Amino acid sequence: MRSLATFPRGIHPPGGKGLTESTEIRTAALPPVAIIPLSQHIGAPAKCLVNPGDTVQEEQLIGEASGFVSANIHSSVPGTVKDIREIYLPNGMKSQAVAIELTGEFTRLGKESKREEWKSLDNDAIRNRIREMGVVGMGGATFPTHVKLSLPEGKSCEYFIINAVECEPYLTSDHKIMLTQAEEILEGIEIVRKLLNPEKVIIGIEANKMDAARKLEELIARMGVDVEVAPLKVKYPQGAEKSLIRAITGREVPSGKLPLEVGVINANVGTCFAIYEAVVYNKPLVERLVTVSGSAVKNPGVFKVRVGTTVRDLIEECGGFTEEPEKIISGGPMMGFAFFDLDTPIMKGTSGIVALTGKDVKKSGVTACLSCGKCVSACPMGLNPTQIYKYLDFEMIKEAADTRLMDCVECGSCAYVCPAHLPLVQMFRVGKGEMRKNAQK
Amino acid sequence: MEIMRILLGILFTLVFGGALGMGLAVAFRKFSIEKDKVVGDLENALPGLNCGSCGYAGCSGYAEALAAGTDTDLTKCKPGGQSSLEAMGEILGVAVEASATKMVARPHCLGNNEKALKKYEYAGLQDCRAAMNQFKGFKQCEYGCLGLGSCIKVCPVDAISKTGDGLVKVDADLCISCGNCVDICPTGVMKMIPFDADYYIACNSKDKGKDTKGNCSVGCIGCKICEKKFPEGAFVVQDNLCVINYDEKDRDETRAEAAEKCPVNCIVKI
């Protein structure tokens, strides 16, 4: 058998996907109070358009994009605005959030939506609709999609790569969406094809999801679209943008540049589905698939969740915890964020909630670096993590920057293999913060 | 026979070493680089701590810039203080004004492990900036001292140490007022106050009084009792936080009285 394409180095963490792989998608209960943050994307937070006491409809615009790199926020439920509060997001930042108490009638939920023909629309109209519907990257980075799909003057897109890798352990949301909504995803891809006019469209998928790959291939043949499915080796971080580009095209994105520099634009499968819903049904991004998994969850599963539902409600639907979890993570265990408040809401970019028991969270003390070089052979970006760590430990920010600190994608491979348990990624995040601070001076 | 060998060895070493030594002596005279006397003098006038607070890589960098005239500000050396300033002024022939009072760093927080409540247990990198990235620190109060000691790492004179109960303290006698700790502190709790200050406000919380009270038992609640009782401007409450006006001289008694009146005991004698 021909060996599967991949990127150099990387790691093989245990998958943990079996917990949810064979379950059906469940629809989560509607939140009695939806807490909808105004900053669910990279870029400027949305400007709040409602006041406490206002009545809002399902899918009503409640936060307006404030700038080019920003995204609209819609209400996921009909109801009354209870208050506008400040909450912590799982990534550790603070954000304003609109709390909406569920009352009144749904305008779309449970009803047949009218399909709209998009092929006759011009590109600007499609892009504008994607912007209006608040679509952002669903892989976790939540970059506003309309910005990504706007080609700068003089640039052309050679490859449009759909990221269906889902290399994070435990998460199966993308897998599920491909099994259940493959046709819609392919139509979403056709919409993007119209916008970008790429030479090649390739779906990159890890070889542990061959059932989804076969299903997509079948549909591609039936629909007669020019899309290629590329199975990739199961390795972490195969789904990191730059690793994926390297695996499929063999090209390396230059340091500090965007993938478009090598003629590539990436989008997650979930994003393609959101584009489909936004353009074909005028539906804003108000719900998504969330994997709730981990050793501390009683009945793990994949849920269709309204944005603003709290983690507490979701965990309850899973039958609660088996035991007091040691750590609860928003996203996957490799790149996700541990958070402390169960009343944290699900957002557009929340791909999963992973709750782990003390047994799975092996707490170990930090020892000194052994200079073993394991991190060097794990880093997908070809960096020397231990050297950068030591520079930062001595506050040598400039030297760390010269050692390509900014190229770190924070995938956590180095910290995963480190026998001294050094908090490498955390240090790199501090270092990047210092670099930004110095640049401002 | 043996003794001859030893003597010969010693003789050889002496002659050979002497010859090489002569060579070095000649090279020193012949190839020596005339060092600017002014730079040397300035370097001697500076404290030689290489703390970097002047913005140069070390004392010699600052001395060179001053001698070359690319920098004319003599007051950049914080640790040197008045004596350095006067010495440098003499070397460069510039009149110097008396410098401001010596300032020292002090963490404005007493919310130790017992008194300040926590949001969560922090188990990551032992660096305040890393903790600050996670939900603005593990304490419920986002303005307090996190006590992980980022400031200790950058202090050039080891004036800062951990108290053992989740805070840091500064030895004012050792502090050279370089300000490195103030720059690195992510919560802004490390602030400079005059060396001879008698009282300080042991809190940095800009939360509303009610929130501060819920977070910590020794937080300034911005009640303005001090401001109202002593209206001559000795205390100013900004953003729910009391600030002592150190410019107001001879206020010892006012401050002592205010310290007694403070309901949360935030005005603390040093």
Interface residues (C-beta under 8 A of the other chain):
Chain A: Y88 G92 K94 A338 F339 F340 K363 V366 E395 P423 Q426 M427 R429 V430 G433 E434
Chain B: K119 Y120 A123 G124 L125 Q126 D127 R129 A130 N133 Q134 F135 K136 K153 V154
